[in-house]
Amino acid sequence: MKQPDSPRQIGVRLFLLGGAIAVIAGLSTDIRETIAAQRTTRPENCVGEVNSQATISRDQLATFLTIAERGPKIDVQDVLQAPYCQLSSLEVRAGVTAERAVYRLAFDPQTWLVVLFEGNEYAGYQLRLLR
């Protein structure tokens, strides 16, 4: 037969339980602050003008995903419209400069669509999760 807990044992358990709850509350507050900070972050290296109102819908994203790589740049621009911003140019293939346009997803503000253009051709995309 189990002996009933002493008042001291009950006090220790309540103290530990209270400490655990305080730690969990502190961690969840920290996480909420981190998430809020992420929502206001923008992709690294935006150059030029930032169009903070520019977003793309699920329908625009779905239509964009049907465009074949190496298709005309204008086809992508017709679907996605104005980008949130441009990233600095880079050289993906030797001797070919690539431009990168960033689009913010209206339905998931922490995910960004980065579209790569080489000259007047659509060359690919990447989805990026802001940290």
HELIX and SHEET records of a PDB file:
HELIX    1   1 PRO A    7  ARG A   39  1                                  33    
HELIX    2   2 ARG A   58  PHE A   64  1                                   7    
HELIX    3   3 LYS A   73  LEU A   80  1                                   8    
SHEET    1   A 5 CYS A  46  VAL A  47  0                                        
SHEET    2   A 5 CYS A  85  ARG A  93 -1                                        
SHEET    3   A 5 VAL A  96  ARG A 104 -1                                        
SHEET    4   A 5 THR A 111  GLU A 118 -1                                        
SHEET    5   A 5 GLU A 121  LEU A 129 -1                                        
END                                                                             
